[in-house]
Amino acid sequence: MFKKDPLQIIAFQTYGTSNRLYLRGRALEDESINLEQRGAFKLIFNAWKRFETDEIKHAKIRVKVGENTMFYTKTNHRGYFIIDEKVDNLMAYANSEGWVSLEFSYDVANLRRVIQMNNKFPGEMLIPCKDASFGVISDIDDTILHTGLVSILKWRVVFNTFLTSAGKRIPRDGAPEFYHLLHRGKSGKAANPIFYVSHSPWNLYRYLKYFLSKNNFPKGPIVLRNFPKPFSKKKKDYLPQKQKEIINLLETYTHLQFILIGDIGEHDPYIYRQLAGDYPNRILAIYLMNVEHKGKMKKVKHLFSEYKDVPVLLVETTEQAINHAKKHGFVKA
């Protein structure tokens, strides 16, 4: 008999309000993936472990807020869980940036399998500060992290995901500085929330979280997606998951305006333009990073050629974006 791996709870960095506790995560066996791993074979093995997960199904999860407040939920057949509860005054538990610390654990009395570990796992939820002047919703792939989504047959995506450690991935030049300027705002002292919304699957959550932290991006909720069911048909009113998540942010924080940051490589230009039309006066600006694809750049330029509702910048360098943000009063000049 092989010795089973210890259990873990991966609590995703989420967002909520003073009266809404919104938590997401996943219960899995701990495969002890080294995010700084080197060597092609070991990197491929790590990538395989990220996608060939051993989830803990239908397990009861306990969440502790503060010293005495408890919430409970159960994982589904893929090990995922969501808690969406109305509560009172969560802001009392938040730090100066708006982060609420949480403690996740397995409800051992209802778990048949022995837990070979310390049964406490940290998590955080962001409540944007009341004095935030705006929020930022940013893509990750090819926006701040070079992935190669527009490369031929996506070969560069495969190479970067399976043969490059998170610690070796390189952000766009100047991107961390730009995001910190946006986070601090025009006053230089604000705590504007940054939300990272990507089309990547939840299997890459820790990989992307590590990349953001290692490269000194402002901490923010990370919102990814579940793998779609194979052969499933799209409904007539289908919206990309990424678009649904951004809509949820816009409708959660109705008092906030947002800056949208993406790239020209996939669907960001079309999603962002539609959102700006559907939510008038809510979008302050749209930044779209160039991915060195002449055909896509031509289409995006045509899409926005006569568009004047919201300031749009097709970004060649981060310095251009910083200067644009200073000009429009988003960041400290």
N, C-alpha and C positions, 0 to 999 in steps of 0.2 A: 504493500500500500504506500502511495506517495503521501508525503506530509502536506496537508493543505496549508495554503497561504493564510496569514492573518487577515482579518477583515479591516476595512477602512470606510470612512464616509467622506466623500469629496463634496464639500459645501461650496457651491458656486457663489461668487461675489454678486449680490443682487441689489435691488433698489426697492424702496417703498416710501411711505409717508409716515407722519407722526401717528396716524390712525390706521395704517395698513401694514401688516407684517407679510411680506412676500418673499418666500424662500424657495430655492431650488437646489437640488443636489442629486447625488447618486451613491448607492451603497455597492461596494465592489470588494473582491479579494485584492489584497495589496501585493502587486507584482514587483514592487521595489524598483521602479523605472528610474534610471539615472539620467537626468536631463542634461548632464555634461558629458555623457558617454562618447567615447571615441572608438574608431574602428568600424569598418563597413558592416561586418557580420553582426556585431553587437548592436549597431544602430538599426539595422533591419529587424533584428530580434525585438528590440525595444518598440519599434513601430508596430510590429505584429501584436505585441502585448497590449498596445494602446487600443487596438481595434478588436482583438479577440479577447474581450473582457469576460470575467467570471462574475456576473452580477448577483447580488443577494436579493432574491425575489420575495415580495410580500413580507418584508421585515418591518417591525414596528420601530419607528425612529422617534426619539425624544429630543426636543430643542429647549434649551434653557436661556431665558432672557433675564439679565440681572441675577439676583440671588434666589428668587422664589417663584418666578413666573415660568410655567411649563406649557409646551404645546406638543401635540403628538400627531404623527401621520404614518402612513404605510407606503413602502415602495411598490411600484408596479412590477409587471412581469419582466421588465428590462432593468430593474434596480433604481429607476428614477423616482423622485418624490417632489411634490410641490406643497407648500403651505401658503395659503392665502387667507389671512384672518383679519377681521376688524378688531383693533385694540385701542387702548387709551394711552396717549402721551408717550409714544416710543422715543420721542426726542429727548426725554429725560435721561435716556441711556446712551445718547450719542456724544461723540467727542467734538472738538471744535470744527472738524471738517465734515461732520455729519455721519460718521461711521458708527454703527451699533455693533458691538461685539456679541457673538452668540456661541453657545456650546452645544454641539450635536453629539448624540450617543445612541447606541443600540439599547432598546428596552430588553435587557437580558432575560427577564422572566418569560418573554415570549419568543425567544430565539433558541432553538434546539441545539444549534452548533455552538461549541465552546469558543469564546473570543480570546484569542491569544495576543492580547495587547492591552494597552491602557485605553479604556473605553471613553475617551474624550477627544472630540475633533473640533477645531475652531472654525468659525465662519463669520462673515461680516455682511451687513446690509447698509446701503447708503440712503440717508435722507438728506436731500439737497438743503443747504442752509437757506434761511429765509431771505438773506441779503444777497444771494447769488444773482448776478445781473443777466445771465443766460446759461444755457446748457450746451454741451457739444456732443453730437452723435457721430461717431467715426467708424468707418470700416477698418479692417485690419489688413487683409490680404491685398498686396500691391498698393496699399494706401500708406501704411507705415512699415510694412514688412514685405520685402521682395519675395514673391512666390513664383512668378512665371505663369500666371493664369492664362495669358494670351500666347504662350509659346506653342510651337507646333506639337500637336498631340498631347499637350500638357506635360511634356517630358520633364520640364524644369520643376513643375509642382511635385512630381514623383521624386525627383532627385532631392529637392530641398526638404520634403517631408520625411523621407525614409533614410536619407544618407547624410543629413546635416543635423547636429544636435541643436537644441534650443539655445544653448549658450553660444553657439557659433553663428546664429542668424544675425543678419545686419539690417538695422533700420534705415530708412531714408535719411540722407544727410540733413541734419538740423531739425528732424521731426520731434525729438524729445523737447528741445528748446521751444519750438512753436506751441506744443501742447501745454507746456508749463506756463507760457505767456497767456494762453487762452484760459487756463485754469485760474490764474491770478487776476485776469481781467484788466480793465483800464486803470484801476486804482493800484494794481500790483499787490493787493492784499486780500483779494476775494477768494472764494472757494467754489468757483463755478464747476458744476459736476461734469465729468467726462464719462460718456457711455460708449463702450466698445461693442459694436454690433456686427457680427460676421456671419457669413454663409458657411463657415467651417463647422464640422460636427462637434458635439460635446466631447467626443473622445480626445480632442486636441486641447481641451480646456487648460490643463496644467501646463502643457507645452507653451501655449500662448501667454498664460499668466506669468510664467517664468521669463519669457522673452520680454514682456512689458516691464517687469520688475528689474531685470538685469540691465536693461537699456534706459532705465530712469524715466519712464513715462509716468505721468500722474496716475495714481491708483484710481480705478473706476470699475463699476460693474461690467462684467463680460457676458455678453448674450450670444449664444451660438444656436445650433439647431439639431434636432434629431435627424437621423438618417431617414429619408423617405421610404415608404414601403415599396418593394419592387413591383413593377407593372401596375401601380395604382394610377387611376385616371384622374386628371385634373378637373375640378368642377368649373362651371361657367363663371362663378364669381371668385375664382382662384386668385390669391395674392401670394407672392413670394413670402416665405417665412420672415425674411429680413424686413420686408415692408410692414408686416403685421407687428413685429416687435417695435419698430419705430413709431407706428401709430399708437401702440400701447404707451410708449413714453410720452408722446404728445398729449394723450388723453389722461395720463396720470398726473402730469404737471402742467395743468392748463394755464398757470400763471407765468410760465417760463417761455421765453423765445429760445430758438435753437440755431446753432450753426451746424451744417451738415458737411462732413468731409468724406470723400470717397475717391474713386479713380475712374478712368474712362474705359477700363478693361472689360467690364461685364455690364451689369444692369444699373449701377448707381446713378448715372445721369438721368435715366428715364424715371426711376423710382423717386429721386429727389425732386425732379421737376413736377411730377404729379403731386407729391406731398405738399410742395409749396403752393400749388393751386388749390388743393383740398383744405389746407389750413392757412388761409390768408392772414398775413401779419404775424405769423408764428415763426417763420424762417428768416433769420437775419442775413445769412449768406450761404453760398454753396461753394466749396472748394473741391476741385476734381484734379487728381494727380495724373500726369502724363505717364503712360506705360510704354512709350516708344513703339507705337503701332500706328502707322500713318493712316490706314483705313479707318480705324476706330476714332482717331483724332478728327478726321474729316467729318465723320458722322456726328460727333458730339458738337463740333463747331457749327454745323448746320442746325442742329437741334436748338442751340441757344443763340443763333445768329440775330434774331429779332426779339429776343426775350429780355424784358426789362423789369419784370415784377420784383425780382430779388437779385442782388449783386452775385454774379457768378465769375469765378476765376479758374481758368484752366492752368494748372500750376506746373511750370517747368522746373522751378527750384523752390525750396522752402523759404528762401530769402524773399522771393516774390510774395508768398503767402503772408509772411510776417509784415512786410511793408503794406500790403493791402489791409491787413487787420489793424495796423496802426492808423492808417488813413481813415478807416471807418469807425475808429474809436472803440474797437473790441479789446485791444490790449494797450498796455502802457507804452507811450511813445518815448 
